[in-house]
């Protein structure tokens, strides 16, 4: 009898496993879509593109060596810094991201920024809110670099 119960539990777990993996795969794909939207916004310098994936009351936080302090603002305030057009050196800017973890309602992504004058990393926390993946926090670090001569 005990072997029968174990076999039944194992069979049920194996039947549920593909469904669980498919759901996780779908959430991963949705996080990837949100990140692609974020990258398009960066490339275009367009805060309007970002509005679909940034939670307005989210937070951006990082240490500014210029100010000698940790700075914090809402994602809405941060997005106001986008000029509405690509940066003059956009062709030399390189960005890549790696999705570190995804659950059914939360995700963490590392975004690496390699610009002519900046090397940085952003850690983005995303939450699934009302069925949409939204960036709720952005923690950044980086350093200025001397432009190549």
Biotite code that builds the C-alpha atoms (Angstrom):
import biotite.structure as struc

atoms = struc.array([
    struc.Atom([0.000, 0.000, 0.000], chain_id="A", res_id=1, res_name="UNK", atom_name="CA", element="C"),
    struc.Atom([2.779, 2.441, 0.898], chain_id="A", res_id=2, res_name="UNK", atom_name="CA", element="C"),
    struc.Atom([4.497, 1.744, -2.447], chain_id="A", res_id=3, res_name="UNK", atom_name="CA", element="C"),
    struc.Atom([1.208, 2.382, -4.236], chain_id="A", res_id=4, res_name="UNK", atom_name="CA", element="C"),
    struc.Atom([0.782, 5.779, -2.575], chain_id="A", res_id=5, res_name="UNK", atom_name="CA", element="C"),
    struc.Atom([4.356, 6.760, -3.446], chain_id="A", res_id=6, res_name="UNK", atom_name="CA", element="C"),
    struc.Atom([3.820, 5.697, -7.064], chain_id="A", res_id=7, res_name="UNK", atom_name="CA", element="C"),
    struc.Atom([0.615, 7.741, -7.270], chain_id="A", res_id=8, res_name="UNK", atom_name="CA", element="C"),
    struc.Atom([2.288, 10.828, -5.789], chain_id="A", res_id=9, res_name="UNK", atom_name="CA", element="C"),
    struc.Atom([5.259, 10.433, -8.141], chain_id="A", res_id=10, res_name="UNK", atom_name="CA", element="C"),
    struc.Atom([2.981, 10.057, -11.162], chain_id="A", res_id=11, res_name="UNK", atom_name="CA", element="C"),
    struc.Atom([1.004, 13.148, -10.178], chain_id="A", res_id=12, res_name="UNK", atom_name="CA", element="C"),
    struc.Atom([4.205, 15.155, -9.700], chain_id="A", res_id=13, res_name="UNK", atom_name="CA", element="C"),
    struc.Atom([5.479, 14.090, -13.119], chain_id="A", res_id=14, res_name="UNK", atom_name="CA", element="C"),
    struc.Atom([2.196, 15.110, -14.745], chain_id="A", res_id=15, res_name="UNK", atom_name="CA", element="C"),
    struc.Atom([2.328, 18.540, -13.104], chain_id="A", res_id=16, res_name="UNK", atom_name="CA", element="C"),
    struc.Atom([5.996, 19.152, -13.860], chain_id="A", res_id=17, res_name="UNK", atom_name="CA", element="C"),
    struc.Atom([5.566, 20.000, -17.565], chain_id="A", res_id=18, res_name="UNK", atom_name="CA", element="C"),
    struc.Atom([2.748, 22.430, -16.738], chain_id="A", res_id=19, res_name="UNK", atom_name="CA", element="C"),
    struc.Atom([4.917, 24.111, -14.114], chain_id="A", res_id=20, res_name="UNK", atom_name="CA", element="C"),
    struc.Atom([7.872, 24.338, -16.501], chain_id="A", res_id=21, res_name="UNK", atom_name="CA", element="C"),
    struc.Atom([5.668, 25.718, -19.281], chain_id="A", res_id=22, res_name="UNK", atom_name="CA", element="C"),
    struc.Atom([4.288, 28.387, -16.936], chain_id="A", res_id=23, res_name="UNK", atom_name="CA", element="C"),
    struc.Atom([7.796, 29.310, -15.825], chain_id="A", res_id=24, res_name="UNK", atom_name="CA", element="C"),
    struc.Atom([8.943, 29.430, -19.456], chain_id="A", res_id=25, res_name="UNK", atom_name="CA", element="C"),
    struc.Atom([6.010, 31.697, -20.344], chain_id="A", res_id=26, res_name="UNK", atom_name="CA", element="C"),
    struc.Atom([6.815, 34.080, -17.469], chain_id="A", res_id=27, res_name="UNK", atom_name="CA", element="C"),
    struc.Atom([10.469, 34.134, -18.549], chain_id="A", res_id=28, res_name="UNK", atom_name="CA", element="C"),
    struc.Atom([9.373, 35.076, -22.091], chain_id="A", res_id=29, res_name="UNK", atom_name="CA", element="C"),
    struc.Atom([7.161, 37.869, -20.716], chain_id="A", res_id=30, res_name="UNK", atom_name="CA", element="C"),
    struc.Atom([10.046, 39.265, -18.638], chain_id="A", res_id=31, res_name="UNK", atom_name="CA", element="C"),
    struc.Atom([12.213, 39.095, -21.760], chain_id="A", res_id=32, res_name="UNK", atom_name="CA", element="C"),
    struc.Atom([9.576, 41.126, -23.670], chain_id="A", res_id=33, res_name="UNK", atom_name="CA", element="C"),
    struc.Atom([9.562, 43.767, -20.922], chain_id="A", res_id=34, res_name="UNK", atom_name="CA", element="C"),
    struc.Atom([13.351, 43.974, -21.121], chain_id="A", res_id=35, res_name="UNK", atom_name="CA", element="C"),
    struc.Atom([13.259, 44.328, -24.911], chain_id="A", res_id=36, res_name="UNK", atom_name="CA", element="C"),
    struc.Atom([10.865, 47.262, -24.456], chain_id="A", res_id=37, res_name="UNK", atom_name="CA", element="C"),
    struc.Atom([13.226, 48.808, -21.915], chain_id="A", res_id=38, res_name="UNK", atom_name="CA", element="C"),
    struc.Atom([16.155, 48.471, -24.327], chain_id="A", res_id=39, res_name="UNK", atom_name="CA", element="C"),
    struc.Atom([14.165, 50.082, -27.163], chain_id="A", res_id=40, res_name="UNK", atom_name="CA", element="C"),
    struc.Atom([13.437, 52.993, -24.809], chain_id="A", res_id=41, res_name="UNK", atom_name="CA", element="C"),
    struc.Atom([17.129, 53.332, -23.952], chain_id="A", res_id=42, res_name="UNK", atom_name="CA", element="C"),
    struc.Atom([18.130, 53.206, -27.635], chain_id="A", res_id=43, res_name="UNK", atom_name="CA", element="C"),
    struc.Atom([15.538, 55.766, -28.679], chain_id="A", res_id=44, res_name="UNK", atom_name="CA", element="C"),
    struc.Atom([16.028, 57.952, -25.601], chain_id="A", res_id=45, res_name="UNK", atom_name="CA", element="C"),
    struc.Atom([12.243, 57.828, -25.305], chain_id="A", res_id=46, res_name="UNK", atom_name="CA", element="C"),
    struc.Atom([10.530, 57.833, -21.910], chain_id="A", res_id=47, res_name="UNK", atom_name="CA", element="C"),
    struc.Atom([7.202, 57.071, -23.600], chain_id="A", res_id=48, res_name="UNK", atom_name="CA", element="C"),
    struc.Atom([8.506, 53.653, -24.622], chain_id="A", res_id=49, res_name="UNK", atom_name="CA", element="C"),
    struc.Atom([9.572, 53.027, -21.045], chain_id="A", res_id=50, res_name="UNK", atom_name="CA", element="C"),
    struc.Atom([6.172, 53.897, -19.606], chain_id="A", res_id=51, res_name="UNK", atom_name="CA", element="C"),
    struc.Atom([4.819, 50.467, -20.562], chain_id="A", res_id=52, res_name="UNK", atom_name="CA", element="C"),
    struc.Atom([7.341, 48.664, -18.359], chain_id="A", res_id=53, res_name="UNK", atom_name="CA", element="C"),
    struc.Atom([8.185, 51.177, -15.607], chain_id="A", res_id=54, res_name="UNK", atom_name="CA", element="C"),
    struc.Atom([5.964, 51.360, -12.566], chain_id="A", res_id=55, res_name="UNK", atom_name="CA", element="C"),
    struc.Atom([5.680, 55.140, -12.027], chain_id="A", res_id=56, res_name="UNK", atom_name="CA", element="C"),
    struc.Atom([5.977, 54.795, -8.264], chain_id="A", res_id=57, res_name="UNK", atom_name="CA", element="C"),
    struc.Atom([8.961, 52.456, -8.547], chain_id="A", res_id=58, res_name="UNK", atom_name="CA", element="C"),
    struc.Atom([12.336, 53.477, -7.206], chain_id="A", res_id=59, res_name="UNK", atom_name="CA", element="C"),
    struc.Atom([15.776, 54.086, -8.735], chain_id="A", res_id=60, res_name="UNK", atom_name="CA", element="C"),
    struc.Atom([18.671, 54.041, -6.283], chain_id="A", res_id=61, res_name="UNK", atom_name="CA", element="C"),
    struc.Atom([22.441, 54.158, -6.569], chain_id="A", res_id=62, res_name="UNK", atom_name="CA", element="C"),
    struc.Atom([25.589, 55.702, -5.197], chain_id="A", res_id=63, res_name="UNK", atom_name="CA", element="C"),
    struc.Atom([26.745, 58.904, -6.906], chain_id="A", res_id=64, res_name="UNK", atom_name="CA", element="C"),
    struc.Atom([30.468, 59.532, -6.483], chain_id="A", res_id=65, res_name="UNK", atom_name="CA", element="C"),
    struc.Atom([29.888, 63.090, -7.778], chain_id="A", res_id=66, res_name="UNK", atom_name="CA", element="C"),
    struc.Atom([27.507, 63.785, -4.914], chain_id="A", res_id=67, res_name="UNK", atom_name="CA", element="C"),
    struc.Atom([29.242, 61.489, -2.436], chain_id="A", res_id=68, res_name="UNK", atom_name="CA", element="C"),
    struc.Atom([25.892, 60.036, -1.463], chain_id="A", res_id=69, res_name="UNK", atom_name="CA", element="C"),
    struc.Atom([23.232, 57.517, -2.273], chain_id="A", res_id=70, res_name="UNK", atom_name="CA", element="C"),
    struc.Atom([20.641, 59.076, -4.553], chain_id="A", res_id=71, res_name="UNK", atom_name="CA", element="C"),
    struc.Atom([17.074, 57.937, -4.922], chain_id="A", res_id=72, res_name="UNK", atom_name="CA", element="C"),
    struc.Atom([14.203, 58.954, -7.169], chain_id="A", res_id=73, res_name="UNK", atom_name="CA", element="C"),
    struc.Atom([11.043, 57.458, -8.571], chain_id="A", res_id=74, res_name="UNK", atom_name="CA", element="C"),
    struc.Atom([11.181, 55.678, -11.901], chain_id="A", res_id=75, res_name="UNK", atom_name="CA", element="C"),
    struc.Atom([8.933, 58.439, -13.236], chain_id="A", res_id=76, res_name="UNK", atom_name="CA", element="C"),
    struc.Atom([11.482, 61.101, -12.209], chain_id="A", res_id=77, res_name="UNK", atom_name="CA", element="C"),
    struc.Atom([14.340, 59.015, -13.637], chain_id="A", res_id=78, res_name="UNK", atom_name="CA", element="C"),
    struc.Atom([12.569, 58.588, -16.988], chain_id="A", res_id=79, res_name="UNK", atom_name="CA", element="C"),
    struc.Atom([12.272, 62.381, -17.336], chain_id="A", res_id=80, res_name="UNK", atom_name="CA", element="C"),
    struc.Atom([16.019, 62.378, -18.019], chain_id="A", res_id=81, res_name="UNK", atom_name="CA", element="C"),
    struc.Atom([15.476, 60.753, -21.413], chain_id="A", res_id=82, res_name="UNK", atom_name="CA", element="C"),
    struc.Atom([15.752, 63.450, -24.116], chain_id="A", res_id=83, res_name="UNK", atom_name="CA", element="C"),
    struc.Atom([13.208, 62.005, -26.567], chain_id="A", res_id=84, res_name="UNK", atom_name="CA", element="C"),
    struc.Atom([15.852, 61.126, -29.144], chain_id="A", res_id=85, res_name="UNK", atom_name="CA", element="C"),
    struc.Atom([18.831, 58.759, -29.337], chain_id="A", res_id=86, res_name="UNK", atom_name="CA", element="C"),
    struc.Atom([22.047, 59.833, -27.644], chain_id="A", res_id=87, res_name="UNK", atom_name="CA", element="C"),
    struc.Atom([24.649, 61.267, -30.058], chain_id="A", res_id=88, res_name="UNK", atom_name="CA", element="C"),
    struc.Atom([26.940, 58.322, -29.235], chain_id="A", res_id=89, res_name="UNK", atom_name="CA", element="C"),
    struc.Atom([24.179, 55.673, -29.373], chain_id="A", res_id=90, res_name="UNK", atom_name="CA", element="C"),
    struc.Atom([26.056, 53.623, -31.991], chain_id="A", res_id=91, res_name="UNK", atom_name="CA", element="C"),
    struc.Atom([28.895, 53.170, -29.493], chain_id="A", res_id=92, res_name="UNK", atom_name="CA", element="C"),
    struc.Atom([26.667, 52.212, -26.560], chain_id="A", res_id=93, res_name="UNK", atom_name="CA", element="C"),
    struc.Atom([26.346, 48.540, -25.732], chain_id="A", res_id=94, res_name="UNK", atom_name="CA", element="C"),
    struc.Atom([23.754, 46.993, -23.440], chain_id="A", res_id=95, res_name="UNK", atom_name="CA", element="C"),
    struc.Atom([23.062, 43.439, -22.509], chain_id="A", res_id=96, res_name="UNK", atom_name="CA", element="C"),
    struc.Atom([20.930, 41.806, -19.895], chain_id="A", res_id=97, res_name="UNK", atom_name="CA", element="C"),
    struc.Atom([20.634, 38.505, -18.153], chain_id="A", res_id=98, res_name="UNK", atom_name="CA", element="C"),
    struc.Atom([17.461, 37.317, -16.487], chain_id="A", res_id=99, res_name="UNK", atom_name="CA", element="C"),
    struc.Atom([18.687, 35.991, -13.146], chain_id="A", res_id=100, res_name="UNK", atom_name="CA", element="C"),
    struc.Atom([15.465, 34.610, -11.681], chain_id="A", res_id=101, res_name="UNK", atom_name="CA", element="C"),
    struc.Atom([11.768, 34.443, -12.511], chain_id="A", res_id=102, res_name="UNK", atom_name="CA", element="C"),
    struc.Atom([8.886, 33.248, -10.360], chain_id="A", res_id=103, res_name="UNK", atom_name="CA", element="C"),
    struc.Atom([5.195, 33.525, -11.092], chain_id="A", res_id=104, res_name="UNK", atom_name="CA", element="C"),
    struc.Atom([5.098, 37.127, -9.851], chain_id="A", res_id=105, res_name="UNK", atom_name="CA", element="C"),
    struc.Atom([8.662, 38.430, -9.403], chain_id="A", res_id=106, res_name="UNK", atom_name="CA", element="C"),
    struc.Atom([11.857, 38.578, -11.437], chain_id="A", res_id=107, res_name="UNK", atom_name="CA", element="C"),
    struc.Atom([15.400, 39.938, -11.162], chain_id="A", res_id=108, res_name="UNK", atom_name="CA", element="C"),
    struc.Atom([17.454, 41.054, -14.168], chain_id="A", res_id=109, res_name="UNK", atom_name="CA", element="C"),
    struc.Atom([21.033, 42.293, -14.472], chain_id="A", res_id=110, res_name="UNK", atom_name="CA", element="C"),
    struc.Atom([21.584, 44.940, -17.159], chain_id="A", res_id=111, res_name="UNK", atom_name="CA", element="C"),
    struc.Atom([25.162, 45.767, -18.164], chain_id="A", res_id=112, res_name="UNK", atom_name="CA", element="C"),
    struc.Atom([25.867, 49.165, -19.720], chain_id="A", res_id=113, res_name="UNK", atom_name="CA", element="C"),
    struc.Atom([29.054, 49.833, -21.673], chain_id="A", res_id=114, res_name="UNK", atom_name="CA", element="C"),
    struc.Atom([29.006, 53.405, -22.941], chain_id="A", res_id=115, res_name="UNK", atom_name="CA", element="C"),
    struc.Atom([31.871, 55.531, -24.257], chain_id="A", res_id=116, res_name="UNK", atom_name="CA", element="C"),
    struc.Atom([31.904, 57.467, -20.957], chain_id="A", res_id=117, res_name="UNK", atom_name="CA", element="C"),
    struc.Atom([30.242, 55.016, -18.533], chain_id="A", res_id=118, res_name="UNK", atom_name="CA", element="C"),
    struc.Atom([30.513, 51.408, -17.371], chain_id="A", res_id=119, res_name="UNK", atom_name="CA", element="C"),
    struc.Atom([27.629, 50.341, -15.223], chain_id="A", res_id=120, res_name="UNK", atom_name="CA", element="C"),
    struc.Atom([25.362, 47.640, -13.955], chain_id="A", res_id=121, res_name="UNK", atom_name="CA", element="C"),
    struc.Atom([21.689, 47.875, -13.138], chain_id="A", res_id=122, res_name="UNK", atom_name="CA", element="C"),
    struc.Atom([19.829, 45.310, -11.089], chain_id="A", res_id=123, res_name="UNK", atom_name="CA", element="C"),
    struc.Atom([16.170, 45.466, -11.952], chain_id="A", res_id=124, res_name="UNK", atom_name="CA", element="C"),
    struc.Atom([13.366, 44.021, -9.863], chain_id="A", res_id=125, res_name="UNK", atom_name="CA", element="C"),
    struc.Atom([10.199, 43.311, -11.793], chain_id="A", res_id=126, res_name="UNK", atom_name="CA", element="C"),
    struc.Atom([6.779, 42.423, -10.427], chain_id="A", res_id=127, res_name="UNK", atom_name="CA", element="C"),
    struc.Atom([3.801, 41.030, -12.284], chain_id="A", res_id=128, res_name="UNK", atom_name="CA", element="C"),
    struc.Atom([1.094, 43.600, -11.590], chain_id="A", res_id=129, res_name="UNK", atom_name="CA", element="C"),
    struc.Atom([-2.397, 43.222, -13.055], chain_id="A", res_id=130, res_name="UNK", atom_name="CA", element="C"),
    struc.Atom([-0.996, 40.667, -15.494], chain_id="A", res_id=131, res_name="UNK", atom_name="CA", element="C"),
    struc.Atom([1.874, 42.870, -16.719], chain_id="A", res_id=132, res_name="UNK", atom_name="CA", element="C"),
    struc.Atom([5.561, 42.689, -15.867], chain_id="A", res_id=133, res_name="UNK", atom_name="CA", element="C"),
    struc.Atom([6.660, 46.058, -14.519], chain_id="A", res_id=134, res_name="UNK", atom_name="CA", element="C"),
    struc.Atom([10.026, 47.329, -13.291], chain_id="A", res_id=135, res_name="UNK", atom_name="CA", element="C"),
    struc.Atom([9.474, 48.342, -9.684], chain_id="A", res_id=136, res_name="UNK", atom_name="CA", element="C"),
    struc.Atom([13.071, 49.066, -8.735], chain_id="A", res_id=137, res_name="UNK", atom_name="CA", element="C"),
    struc.Atom([16.388, 49.802, -10.379], chain_id="A", res_id=138, res_name="UNK", atom_name="CA", element="C"),
    struc.Atom([19.571, 49.672, -8.337], chain_id="A", res_id=139, res_name="UNK", atom_name="CA", element="C"),
    struc.Atom([22.566, 50.998, -10.260], chain_id="A", res_id=140, res_name="UNK", atom_name="CA", element="C"),
    struc.Atom([26.274, 51.211, -9.858], chain_id="A", res_id=141, res_name="UNK", atom_name="CA", element="C"),
    struc.Atom([28.952, 52.317, -12.236], chain_id="A", res_id=142, res_name="UNK", atom_name="CA", element="C"),
    struc.Atom([31.836, 54.574, -12.941], chain_id="A", res_id=143, res_name="UNK", atom_name="CA", element="C"),
    struc.Atom([32.730, 57.199, -15.448], chain_id="A", res_id=144, res_name="UNK", atom_name="CA", element="C"),
    struc.Atom([35.455, 56.345, -17.895], chain_id="A", res_id=145, res_name="UNK", atom_name="CA", element="C"),
    struc.Atom([37.684, 58.527, -19.976], chain_id="A", res_id=146, res_name="UNK", atom_name="CA", element="C"),
    struc.Atom([36.550, 58.587, -23.607], chain_id="A", res_id=147, res_name="UNK", atom_name="CA", element="C"),
    struc.Atom([38.941, 56.929, -26.052], chain_id="A", res_id=148, res_name="UNK", atom_name="CA", element="C"),
    struc.Atom([41.166, 59.421, -27.842], chain_id="A", res_id=149, res_name="UNK", atom_name="CA", element="C"),
])
